[in-house]
C-alpha cells in the first residue's frame, strides 16, 4: 500500500532487560514528513506499546493507543482526527476514504457511527473485556473508558514521529512496565509462563499519503498530503513492524527472610541503590531498603531511637542536629550531577527539527525562576485571558517568554521559537527544599551581574526582576534551597463563568510541581510540563463543582518545549537532552561529562568537617558546577549486626559498585567512578564500622531532635515539624573517626545563617543546565550522544523495598 516505504529500516536501541525507561528508536529510508501547520500532514511513523503472548505478535486490541483524545496533536487540515484514533470508516458500497479490509464484526462496531468501526482495548489478563471510548451506554459495565488505563498525561504512544528530508528520524520512546501501564502488564509475573516476567511488543506503523482503499487523502489541490483511518484498522495494521520486548521483573528479586536495613536520603543515589541492592542481598546478604527523602528527614532518622529507624542516610552536605545528636561517620559513595533536562523541537519550513543542545546563563536561569517573563504569569500567553500587564513589567521580550530574550538568542542562535505558546515556558521543578536546589542557587549567585539583577537592577534591555521576588533577596548569601512562587497575580479568562474563580499563579494548576526528580524526568520525556488548558464546563473543580481548567496534553510536535531539573542518571534513563551551564558572557558552556565532572571533583575543597565538596561558584577550569559528591552518613552507636551490614554496603560502594556498567551491582550510567582517594576513605570507614562491631559496644541512646527556631545551612523546616540543622553536634569517640578522611559530626559553625523568607511557603524554583557535546561524552562508562543511544539496564523508582520496585 505504501511503496515509498520499501527502504524503511528501523533500529531499536534496546529490546531486553527493560524496565520503566526510554529507548532510542532511529530509522532511515523514510519519506520526509511535512509538518507545516498549513499543510496536510503525511508520511510519518506511529509508534505504540502492546501486550501479546502469542509468538506471532500482538492483536491491535492489545495496544495502548488513543489516549490523547485529540489533545495537543500536530495541527493540519483534516489530520488531527486520524492521528490518535481507534476508530474510522468502513467502506459502504461506492465509498472512498475508508478501510475496505475492516471486518464487520460486532465487537469492532462503532457505538456512535453505524458506518464506522472501533477497535476496542482489551487489557492484559481479561480477554473478554472490550473497552470503547465512544461507548454511550452507561449501563453496560463491561465497557469502561480508556481513561481507566491511560490518558493524554500518562500514555507513551507517539502519534507522529517525523522523518527529515534525508529520510532519517529519531524518537526517544518511553517503555512502560505494568506499574505505569496496568493494561499492558509488561514485566509483571505471568502465571501461564511459570511466573516469568511478561514480555510485550513495540509496534511501528508507517503512515503515507493514501487512505487504506488506495485513494489519496483529499486535500490541497488534490495532492493527497495526509492520512486517513486509525493505525489499528485492518489495512494499516497489516503494514506494521513489530519488535518483541523482554522486561526485568517488577516484583521482588531478593530472597525472603533476609535482614532489612533501612536507608534514606537524597534521590541522587536512587539508581545506585536499585543496581546495588540485588547484588548485596545475594548469598544471604541483607536487603538494603532505600527511600528517597527530603534532606531534613536525614536528621530525624539518624537521631531516632525508634525501632526500624534508618542508621544510614545519603547526603551531599554534613548533617547537623538541632540538639546533641549521635556520632556519625561519613563515607563517599557516588559522584553525580544535577542537570536541566529538556525536550524541544522547532519547525523550519516544512520540517520539524529536534534541538540537541541548549545553553543557559545564570541570569536567564534567574529570570525563569522568578516569574519575571509575561508568559510565566497566568494568562500572559493567551489572548483569551483578561490579562493586565503589571506596572512593574517595563519591558517584554517578544511575546513574553524566555526564548525571545536576547541572552537566549545569543546562546542559542539556531533555536527559532514559535509564538504559538499559550502556556508558561517556566521549567518544572520540585517543591522541596534541598541541598541539590541550594547548589543551583549558588551557581546563580556566582555571577555578580545576576546578583545585581535579582536586587532590582535592570538588564541591558530594561527587564527587571519581579518585585515579589526582589523582596526575597535571592541574590544575597546564603543561597536559597527551594523555589517559591511568590507572585500573587490572578487572571480571569474570557470564557470563565462568573461564579467560578480566577486563575492564580500560586495555584498548582498553572505552574505544576514535579513530585520528585524522576517525575520531572518522565514529564519532560512526555513533553508534558505545563498544567492548564482551556476552561472546560465538564471538568470537576477542586470543590466538587462542575467547570474547571482542563488538563492539556503534551506539547505538540513542532511546538515542544519541556524542561526540568533532574539528575544525570535520570537524564540517561529517560533519553533526555541536557542544557549547558554557560558563563555570564555566553561562552564556556559546560556539560556534565566524565571530563567535566572529573575536573569539578579535582577542584573540590574540604569543608570545615573534612568533607570534600564542589563549590558551584568555583568548579575549576572545565568543571561542571553542579557536580555532587554523595556521602553515606552512618550512625556509629548501633548494634554490631547493623554496623557490619553498613560496612558491607560501603565495601561494595568502594569496590565492585564503582565498575561502570549496566549489570546488577555495577555503577549505572550518569555516575562518575570515585577517585582512588575517595575509595580509600570509604574503605577506611567500613573498617572502622567493623572494628566497632567487633568491640560489641552497647548502643548509646541519643535524644530525639527538636525543631530549631531558624533554618540551618544543611536544611530547613519543610513545614511539617522537621527540624533544621543548627545546634551543637555530638562528638564521636576517637575510635569512630577512622583514618583517610571520614569525619564525625560537623561543628556548629555550619549551622549559621538561614534560608530567607521561609514563611512565604518554603517552595522555590530550581533549574540547572548541562550541554553534551556533539561528539558524545561518557558518564559512568555509557556514552550519551545527540541523539542519545541507551544500551543500559534501566533503573527503577527511587524507593526500593524487599529487593525490587515498590
N, C-alpha and C positions, 0 to 999 in steps of 0.2 A: 504493500500500500504506500510505503514511503521510500521510494527508490533512492532518494538523496541521502538516506541514512546507511547505505550499504557499506560505507567505510568507517562507520562509527565504532570506536574501540574505547571501552570504559575500564579504568583501573580503580580498584577499591583498596585503600591503604592497609586495612586490617580486617580480617574476617574471623579470627579465632581469639579465644580468651577475652571476649568483650565484656564490658560492663557499662554503666552509665558514663558515656564519654562521647567525643566526636571522632569521626573517621573521615579522612580526606578522600574525596572522590574526584577523579580527574578524567577527562576524555579528549579524544582527538577525532577528526573526521566528521564533525557535525556541521550542518548548515548554520550560518550566522543567524542570531536572533535579532529581530528589530524590536527594541523596547521603547521606541519613541511614544510618548503619551498620545500623540495624534494619529498613530497608526494601529492597524490590527496586529496583534501580537501572535507570531507563529514561530515554528522551528526552535523548540527548546525541549528540555528533558523534564519529566515529572518523576519524583523520587519519593518512595514511601517504605515503611517497615511493616511486615506482615508476619503472622504466625502461620504455621503449617507443619503438620507431622509427616505428610507424605513425601517420599524422596523425589517425586516429580515436581514439587513446588507448591506454593500456596494457592488458595482459592481467592478470587477478588473480594469475597465477603469477609475474608480474614485480615483485611488491610486497614491500617489506621489512615483514613483519608476522609476529607470533607469536614475537617474540624474548623477551618477558618470561616466558613459560612459567609463568604464574601467580604470579610473584614480585611482592609488594607492590602488587597491584592493589586498587582501591577495594573495600571489603568490602560484603557484602549477600547475603541468601539467594539461592542459585541463579543468581548473576550472574557471579562471577569466572571460571567455566568458559567463558564465552562472550565475555568482553571482549577477549581477545587470542588467539583461536584461528584456525587454518587448517582446522579440521575441524568436523563436525557430523553431523546425522542426515538421511538420505534419508527419503522418505515411503513406507513399505510400504503395502499395502492396508489402508485404515482408519486409518492412522497420523495423529497430530496432533503439534503442536510440532516441526515439521520443515520442510524446504525441498522442495516438490514440483517446483521447476524445476531442481534439481540433477541434472545428467545422470549416467547410469550408464555413465561412461566408465572404461576400465581404469586410465588414469593419474590419475583422481580417486577411486579406490577406497581407502578407509582400509585400512591394513595390519593394524590390530588389531581393526577392527569391520566385520563383513560387511554390516551395515545402515547403515554410515556412509560419509561422503565425506571426502577430504582433498585440499586444494588444494596441490599441491607448489610449491616455489620453484624457479624457473629463473633462474640468474644470467646476466647480460648476456654475450653472446659465446659462449654454449654452449646453444643452443636444445634440444638433445637431452638435456640433463641435468635430471633431476627429483629434487628433494631432499625427503625425507619425514622429519619429526622423529619420527614414530611408527614408523619402519622398525625391524623386529625381525630382519632378515636381515643379519647381519654379513658374509656372503659376497658380497653384492651391492654391488660397488664403485661402481656408478653412482649409488647413493643415499647421499649424505653427510648429516651432521647440519646443520641450520640454523645451529648454533653455529659452524660453519666460517666463516660470513659475518657473523653478528650474534647478539647475546645481550642479556640484560637490561641489562648495564652499557654497551652501545655502541649499541643501537638508538635511532632517533629517532621511532618510532611513538608516537602518542598514543591509547591505548585508550579514554580517557574525557575528552572536552572538555566541561565542564559549561556549561549555559545558566542565566542568572539569571532571577529572577521576572519581569523586564521583557522577557524574550525575547532579551537580548543576551548575548554571550560573547566571550572573547578567549583567545588562546593564542600563545605565542612558540614557533614551530616551528623546529627545528634542520635546516637544509638541509645535506646531506652530499654531498661530492664522491666521486669514485672512490677517493680516498685514505682516506676514512673508511668507505666502503661499497663494497668492490670488487665486490660482486654487482650494484650498480646502475651503476657506471661513469660517473656524471654528471660532465661536464666533460672526460673523457678523450677523446683523439683517436679519431674514428670513421672507419676506413678506407673504409667504404661511402659516407661523405659527404665524401670528399676531404680527410680529416684535420681536419675541423671538430670543435669540442668537442661531445660528445654531450649532447643535451637529455634531460630527464626529465619526470616528471609528479607533481603534487600531487593526491592523491585524498582526497575527503571523503565519508564515508558516514554519512547520518543514521540514528540508531537510535531507534526509537519504543518502543512497548509491546506490539507484536504479533510473533508468530513469522511466518516467511515464508508459512506456509499460511493466515494471516489470523486465527488463533486467538490470544486473549490469553495471555500468559505466565501459567501457573498460579502463584498467589501468595496473599498475604494477602487473605482474603475474596473471592478470585476477581477482584480488581481488575485484574490483569494489569500491574502496575507492574514490568516487567522486559523483557529482550530474550532472544532465542534465536538460535542459529546464528552462524556466522562472518560477519564483514563481507565476506569473499571469496566466500561462497556465491552461487549464481546469482541468486537473488531480491534479496538485499541489495546485491550488486554492481550490479544494474540501477538502484538508487536513487542511485548515486554522482554527485558533482560532480567534475569533473576540470579541472585547470588546467595548461597546458604551462609548463615551466620551462626557461630557457636559462642556461647556465653559462659563466663565463670558463674558458679553457683551463687545465688543471692542469699542462701541460708548459711547456717553456722558451719565453719570448717575446722574449728578447734575441738578436740575431744572433750566430752562432758566430764565433770568431776574434777577438773584441774582447778588450782587456786586462781581466784580472780583478784587482780591487782588494779585498783582504780588509779588512773592518771587523768589530769585535766590540763588545760592551758590553751595557748594560742592556736588558732586554726591553721597557722602556717605549717604545723607538723602533721596535719591530718593525713596527707598522702604517705608520709613516712610510717606512721603507726599502722596504717592499713597494710602496707607492704611488709613491715617488720613483724607484726603480730602473729601471722601464721607460722613464720619461721621460729619464733620464740616459744610457741606452745607445743611444738613437736617434741617427741620423746619425753613426754611427761612434764614439759615446762609449763610455767604459769601462763594464764591468759591476761594480757595487759589491756584492760578496758580503757579506752581513751574517749573523753568527751571534750569537744571544743567549747571553751567557756570564756566569758569576759575576764580581763586581767585581774579585776578586783576579786574574782572568785578564788584565785590562787591564794590570796591572803586568808580567806575564810577556810578553805580546805586544809591548808597546811597547818593552820593554828588549831583546827578542831581536834578534840579528843574523842569524838563520837565514833562508834564502830562503823567501818566502811568508808571513812573519810580518806581522801587521797593523801598519800605520803610523798607524791612526786608531781610537780607541776612544771610545764614548759613555759618559758618566758624569754623575752628579749631584753628585759631590764631587771635589775635586782629587786627583790621583793622586800618591802618594808612593812612592818606590822605597826598598828596603832598603839599597842601595848607591848610589853615584853613577850616576844614570840619564841618559838622553838628554834634550836640550832639547825642551820641549813648548810648544805654543801652544793656547789654548782659544778656542772659538767657540760661543756659544749656538745651538742648533738647534731646540729644542722646549720648549713649556710644556705639561705634562700633569699628571695626578694619579693617586694610588693610591686605590682605592675598596674598600669592603666590599660586594660584590655579594651579593644574596640572591634566593631564590625561596621564597615562603611562601604558604600558604593555610590557611584555618580554616573549620570548619563553624559555621554559625549557623542552628539549626533544620534544615530540610530542605535548605538551600542551602550551597554552598561559595563562599567569597569569597577572591579573591586580595588579598594585602596589598600595598599600593602604596608604603608608606613605613614606615621604622623609624628610631628614634633610639637612639644608644648613647653612654654616658658613659665617661670614662677608667677609672673603677673597674669598671664592667661589663665593659669590654674586658679589663682586667687579670684579672678573675675567670675569664673564659673561656679565657685564655691560660695559666693556672697550674693547671688541673685541680683547682680548688677546689670545684666542684659534684660532688655524689654521682654524677650521671649521666655524668660525664667520667672515671670510674674503671671498669674492666672489671666488668660485671655489675651496676652500680649502678642500672640502669633496668629490669631484668628480674627477675621472680620466679623464673625457672628457674635462677638462679645461687645459689651459696652465698656471696653477698656478705656480708662483715663490715664494718660501718661503722668507719672508722678512728677511733682515740681522739681525734685532733685535731679531728675534724669535730663541733663542738659544736652547730651549728645547720644545719638543712637546710630550704631553702625548698621548700615543696610536695613534689612527688616528687623534687626534686633536680636541676633544670636551670635555665638562665638565664631562661627565660620565666616563671618563678614568683618571681623576685627582685623585691622591692618597687621597686627602682630601675627595673627593666624595665617594670613595670606603670605607674609614673609617666610614663615616657617614651612608652609605647605602650599607652594605656588601651583602645584599640579592638581590641587583639590578645588574644583569649581563647584560650589554648592548651589543647590536649588533653593528657591524662595517658597517652595510648597509646604514647608513645615507648618503644621498647625498646632504643635505642641512644644513643650520645653525641650531644649537640647542639653540641659544640665546632666552631668553624669550621675549614674546611680551609685549610691553609697550605702554603707551600713549605718545604723542608728546608734551604735555603741561607742563608748569611749575606750580607746586602746592605745597601747604603745605603737602599734602599727600606724594608726592615724596620726599620732604625735610626730612620727618621723616625717610624714608628708608635710605637716605644717612647719617643721624645722627646715625642710628644703625650701619651702616658700619664703621663709624668713631669711634665708641665706642671701637674698638679693636686696640691697638697700633701697633700690627703686620701688620694689614691690612693697616693702615695709612702708615707704612714704605714701604709696597709693592707698594702702589699707588705712593709713592715717588721715586720708582726705585729700591728698594732692592729686590733681587731675593727670591723666596720661597725656601723651602728645596730641591726641585728638580731642581732648576735653572731657573724656569719660571719667566719671567719679565713682567711688565705691558707694554702694547702697548705704545710706547713713544708719540704717538699723543694724548694720554690721560694723560700721566705723566705731560705734559706741562700745563694741566688744573688745576693741584694741587687739585685734588678731595679729597685728604686726609686732606687738611687744612680747618679749620673752616672759615666761616660758612658753613654748609652743602649745597650742590647744591640742586636745586629744580626741576631739569629735567634730561633728558637723551640724551646726544648728541652723535651722531655717528661722531666721529672726524677723523676716518681713511679714507684717500683719495684713497685707493688702488683700482685699476681696474684690471680685469682679462678677458682674451679672451677665448672663448670656441672653441673647435676644429671644430665644425660644424657651427660656426657663419660666415655668408658671409662676404667677405672682405669689402663691403660697409656699413656694419652695425656697431654700436658702441660696445665698450667693456661693460662688466657688472661692475658697480662700487658699492662699499659698501654703499655709501651715497644715492643710489637710493632707493626709497620706494619698489622697486620690491624685492630686496634681503632680507632685514630685514624689513618687513612691520610694520607699527604702527597700534595700535587699535584706533578707533575713540574716545572711552571713556572706562570706567571701565566695563560697561555692554557688549560692543562689544568685549572686551578682554575675558570676561567670556564665551560668546557664542562661540567664536572661539576655546577656549580650549575645551568646551563641544563637538564641532565638530571635535576636534583633527586637527584643521587647523590653524596653526600659522606661517607657513613658506610660502615664497612668490614666489619662482622661480622654474620652472620646466625646461624642455629641450627647445632647440631652435625649434620654430615652424614656418615654412615658410608661414602658412596661418593666423597666429595671427597678428592683426594690431598693429603697433608700435604707440607710442605717437605722432609721427609726421605724422601719417596717412599712412605711407608706410607699405607694407606687409612684415612680418617677425619680430618676437619678441619672447622673452622668454614666454613660455606658463605658465599658472597658474596651479600648481599641485593640485591634490585632497588632501583630508585629509591624515594624516599618516595612513598607513595600519595596520590592526590587526597584533600584534606581533612585530611591529616596531613603536608603537605610543609613542611620547614624545612631548606633547604640554604643555606649561606653560606660565603664565602671571600674572601680578598684577591685583587684583580686590578687592572686599570687602567681609566681612563675609556674608552679606545679599545676595550678588550675587552668592557667592560660594554655599550657601544653595539653592538658587533658581534654579541653573543650575546643581546641583548634582555633584559638583566638590570636589576632594580631595584637601587638603591644606598641604603645606610643613612646617616643623618645623624650627624655628629660634634657632640655636644652638650656644653654646659658642665657642670661638676660639679653645678650646681644644677638641671639638667634643662631648661634653656632655651637659646636661641641656637643651635639646631641648624643647622649649615651644610652645604650640599650642594656638590658640585663643579659649578660653572656658569661661564658666561662672566664673570658679575659677581663671583662669589666667588674665582675664580682670578685675575682681574684685580686684585682687592683684595689678594690674597696677594702677587702679584708687586710691587705698589706698596709693600708693607710689607717687602719683602725687603731684606736688608742685605748689603753686600760683606764677605766674609771677609778674612783676612789676605793671601790671594793675589790678591784683587781679583774673585773670582767672586761673583756675586750669588746668594744662596741664601735660600729661605724657611725661617724658623725655625718649626717646628710649634707651639712654645710662644708665639709672638708673630706670628701671621699677619695681624694688623690687624683692624679692625672689619669684620665680614662676610667676612673672608678664609677660604678653605678651607685648613686646616692642612697637608694632605698634598699641596699643590701642589708640583710638582717642575720645576725648570729643568734641562734636559738640555744638556750641552756635548759638543762633539766635541773630544777631545784629540788633537792631531796631532803626530807626531814630525817635527821640522823638519830633521833631518840625513839625509833620504832623497834619492834620486836626483831629478833635475829632473822626469822624467815623472810620478813618484809624487806629487811636490808639486803639479804642475799639476792632476792628477786630484783631489787632495784639495781644491784651490781650487775646482774646478768643482762639487764636491759642496756646498761652503759657499756658493758663488754661488746655487745652486738653493735651498738652505736659507734664504737671506736674501731670495730673490726669489719666483719662481713657487711654490715649495714652501710659502709662507705664505698662499696663497689657499685659503680654506676651500672644500671641495667633495668630490665623490665620484669625480671623474675621475682618471685616472692622472697622477701628478705633483703633485697638489694636496694640501692639508692635510686628512687624514682626520678624521672625527668623533672627538671625545674629546680634541682638541688645541686649545689657545688660540693664536691667531696671536701671534708675537713682537711686542713693542713696537718702535717705530721705533729707540729707543736700543739695544735688543738686536740688531736687524738691523744697525745701523751697526757694532757690534763684530764681527759675523760677516763683513761685507763687508771690514772692515779686516784681519781675519785672513786672508781669502782673498787680498787684495792682497799681504800680506807673503809668503805662500807663493809667489805668482807672482814676486815680486822675488827671493826666494831661489833659485827655479828658474832665473831668468834669469842669476843670478850663477854658475850651474853649480858649486856647491860640491861638493867630494868628500865622500861620506858619512863621518861621524866614528864610528868604532866605539865602542860603549859596553859595559862589562862586563855579563855576564849577571847577573840578580838572584840574591841568595841569601836563604834564609829568615831572617826576623827572629825573635829569641827571644821576642818578645812581640807581641801584637796591636796594631794601629795604629788611628788614627781613621778611616782610609779603609776598611780591611777586615781580615780576619784569616785565619789559615791554615784552609783548608777541609778539612784532614785529609789532603791529598794532596801535601804539599810545596809548596803555593802560598805564595809569600812574602807577608808582611804589609807594608803601608806603614810606613815608620818611620825611615829614615835620611836623612842629608843629601842633598838633591836636587841634580841637575845644574843648572848655571846657563846659561841660554840667552844667546847672544850678543845684544848690543843690537839688532841688526837683526832678530832673531827675535821681538821684542816690539813689535808694531805699535801704533799709537795706537788709542784707543777702548775699551780695557779688556781686550783679550785678554792673557793672562799666561803667564809661564814657570812652571817648577816651583815648588810651594809650599814655604815654609820648613819646617824640621824640627819646628817647634812643633806642626804639625797632627798629628804622629805620636804626640803624648803620649797616655798612657792606654792601657788595654787592655780588651778585652771580658771580663767576669768569667766564670769557670767554663767556659772553652772545653774543658777536659778532660772535661767531662761529656757531650760529644758534639757541641758546636757546632751544635745543632739547636734552634731555638726557634720558638715560635708567633708568627704575625703576624695582626693584624686591624685594619682601619680602616673608616671609615664615611662615607657621604655621603648627603644627602637631597635628592632632586629635587622641586622644588615642583610642586604640582598644576597650576599654570598652564603649566609647561614652561619649561625653561631651555636656552639654546643653548650647545653645545660644538662649537667648530670649524665653526660655520655650520649644524649639524644640530640639530634640536630633539629633546631626549629628553623624552618625555611619560610620563604614567601613565594608561593603559598606553603603553609606548613604541612609536613607529612608526619604522621604519627604512627609509628610502629611500636606502640607502647602497651604494656599491661596497665590498664587504667586503674584508677583508684576510687574506692567507694566513698560514701559520705564520711563526714568528719567524726561522727560518733560510731565507734566500733564496739560491739558488745558480744561477748562469747565467741569471738573469732570471726565474725562476719559482719555484713552490713545490717544495720538495725531494721 
